[in-house]
């Protein structure tokens, strides 16, 4: 932790990337960001931060007169969410559920720098701050061959298995079935893991501070063995996808804003590299033990 006259700065390590967060003095970091506790970067030699975030409790001063509303849809915040674009910035708004105030985040176009205008009374014990930092990381890390994905991840014997699918498809259920029926299967993350292509070309998957409704916040990465997209069906069947079909299987679960062509292209480039090295499958399945065993038997002997 470092300090200046008004702010205390904290370093966090996610997918072996550095995030710098500056909080107003008097705010307890572990209270404001409880899911980040295991991600403090201590004695870790990391390069330049992928994102630097400053938290303010002052009113925001961004001029939105000529801003373009890009989205007012959020699965997390419903109609309390707005996303704007100005000439030089992106602006994220999340309206408070308990007052007429809003949280605001002003971000550079590559999300390497953001300023969050927080509601002081909601700064500790509220999930909005962590979610806004997730937005910055998801976009900024795309420039570093890293993609935040919507998935549940099982770790077994030092390898990661990611399960993708639409909300309600049964990702968490399938992960639980692995833990109940496959020896040494453990949950690494249940909502938003990060996939990173290392300099040597190896593909790793990491736990993050963002794990949805399941408290599973592990600062750990393992090599990816397989990525499986789940599809509800009245039967259990596993097929492999390659080329364009593999990209289509991964794309809906990958985090990128479509209004920034550079970031979106970086994501596509990373997805192309991932499918060259990692098997991508589709599991049509029931929510039962047989589905987990079938999937396990298909992926465990992959080379």
N, C-alpha and C positions, 0 to 999 in steps of 0.2 A: 504494500500500500504506500502511495505517495500523497503528499498534501501540498496545496497552496493556501492562500488566505481564506478562500471560501469553499473549496472543493477537496474531497478525498478521492484519490484515484485507485482503482482496483484492477488487477490483471486476471483475466480468466482464460482458460485453455479449453477449446472445444475442437475436436477432430485434429488436435495438434496445431491449431491456429490460435493466434492471440487476439483477444477482444479486450479493449481498454474501456472501462466504465468509470466516469467521474460523477460522484454523488455529492449533494450539498452536505457540508459538515453537520453533524448531529444526526444524520440518517445512518442507521445500522445496516450495513450492506447485507448481512445474512438474514435480516428481517425483510428487507425490501426485495431480495432475490434468494429466497430460501432453497430453490431447486438448484442454485449455482454453488452451493457450499462445497461440493466435492470437485469443483472445477477451478478453484483458485490456482493460479499458476505460481508455483513456489520453486525457486531455483531451477527454472526451466529456461533453456536458451532458445528463445523463439525469435523469429525475424520480425519485421515490421507488422504491426497489427493489421488484420484484414478489415477491422472496423473500430473506430473510436467514437464513443457515445458519451455525451454530456447530459446530465439530468438537471433540469432547472425547475424551481417552484414559482418562477415569475410568469406573468401572462405572456403568451407567444406574440411575436411581432411580425410574422410573415404576412405579406400583402397577397391576399387571394383574389384580388379584383379581377385579374385576367387568368386565373387558374382554370384548368380544365378538369372537370370531374371525370375520373376514369372508372371508378367503381363505387357502388353503394351496397355491395353484396359481400357478406362474410358469414361463413358457416359458424365461426366462433362468436361473433358479436351481433349477428343479425342486422337489423336496420339501424343500429347504433354506430355503424362503421361508414367512413368515407375515405376515398383515396384520390388525391388531386395531383396534377402535374403542372408545374410552372416552367418558365424558360430554363431555370437552373436547378430546380429541386423537385423532389417528390414530397408530398405532404400527406401524412396519415392522421386521421382523426378517429378517436374512439370516445363516444359519449358515455358519461357516467350513468350507471344504472340507478344511483341514489340521489343525484342532484342534477341541476341544469348545466353543469360544467362539463368540459371535455378534456381528454388527454390529446396532445398534439405531438407529432414527430416530424421534424424537418430534416430531410436527408439529401445528400449530394446524389447526383445521378448514378454513381456507381456504388452508393451506400457505404463508402469507406469512412464517411463522417456523418453523424446524425446528432441532432439535439432534441431531446425529449422534454416537453413541457408537461410536468406531472401535476396532478391534484394532490396537494400536500397531505390532506387528511386521508388519502387513499394510497399513499406511497408505500406503506408497509402493510403486508398481508393482503396484497392485491395482485392478481395474475396479469394485469394489463402490462406492467413494466416488462416482465419476462417475455411476454408475447411480442412486444415491440422490438426488443433486442433480438428475438428470433427472426423477425422480418428483416432486420439489417444483416444478420449473419447469413440468412438464406440467400440473399442477393449478392452481398459482397464476396462471399466465398466462391461464387461461380467463377470469378476471375482467377481462382486458385485451384481449379480442377476438383472442386468439391460441390456436392449437391445434397441439399437437405431433402429427404424424401418422406412421404407419408407411408409408414410401414410399421409392422411389428417384427422384431428381430430376435431370433433364438441364437444363442451361442452354445456350441457343443464341441468339446475337444479342441478348443482353440480356433474354431472357424465360425463364421456368421452365416445365417440363413435368413433372408429377408422375405416377408410375406406382404404383398401389396394387394390393393383392392379398394373399391368404392367404400365410403363410410357405410357401416352396417353389413358389409360382406362377410365378416367373421374373422378378421385378421387376429384380433386378440384371442378369440375362441380357438383358432387353429394353433396359435402359439401355446396356449394353455394345454391343448391336447398333446402337443409335443412334450411339454414338461411333465405331464401325467403318465405318458406312455413310452417316452424315449429316454433311456438312461443318460444321465449327465446333461440333459438339455436345460438351459437356464435362460431367463429373459434378460436381454441386453437393453432393449428399449421398446416401448409399446406404442409410439406415435410418430416421432420425428427424429429418426437417426440420421447421421450424415455419412455419405459415401464419398471417399476421397481416392483419387488416383495419385499414387506416390511417384516420386521422381524416377524410380526404377521400373515403373509400369504396373506394379502390384496394386490391387484394389482392396482397400480396407473399409470396414464399416464401424462406426463409432456410436457409443451412447452419447446423449446430449442432455442438457438441462430441461429438455422439452419432451415429456412422455405422456401427454394427455391425462386421462383420469387415473392412470396407473402410476403410483410413485416408484419409478425405476430410473434413477439418475446416476448412471455409471460413467465415470471418466475413463473409458477403456475403448480400445480399438482392436479388431481382429480381422484377418483376411476373409474376404467374402468367398463363400463356396458356391452359393446359388441364390438367385432371385426368382421368387415364384409369385405370379399373380393369381389370386383366388377368384373363383367364379362359383356362385351358388348353383347347385344342380341336384337332381334326384339320384345321382350316382357319383362314383369316385373314379376320376380318370385324369391322368397326367400326360401332357404333351409338351414338347420343347419348341421354342420359338427362335427364329434367327432373322437377321437382317431387318427389314422394315417392320416385320411383325414384332420383333423383340423391342424395337424402339417404341412402337405403339403401346406395348405392354407397360413400359416404364414411364412414358411421357406424362400420363395423367397424374402420377404420384410424385412428380418432380416439381420443386418449388422455383418458379421464375415468373416475373411479371412480363406479360407479352408486349407491353408498350416500350420496353427497352430492348431494341434489336441486338445490341452488343451482348447484353447479359443472356438473352435468350439463345443467341448463337453459341455462346460459350457453353451453355447447358447442353445443347445438342451435340457439340463436339465431344464433351465429356461422356454423354450417353453412348455415342458411337464407339469410344474407346472402351467403355465398360462392357458392351455386348461382344466386343472382340475377345475379351478375356474371361467373362463370367457367363455361365449357362443361365438362360432365362427360360422359365417354364410357365405353363398355365395349368393350374389344378382346378378342375371342375369337381366340386365335392359337396358332401353332406357334412354337418358338424359332428363327426363321430371319430372314434378311435381308428377305424379302418382308413380314413382319409389321412390321418397323421402318419400311420405306419406306411401306407402306400407312398406318400411324399418322401418320407425318410429313406425308404428302400431305393427310390429313384435317384436321390441326390447323394447318398452317403458314399457311393462308389465312383463318383465323378472324379476325373483326373484333371 
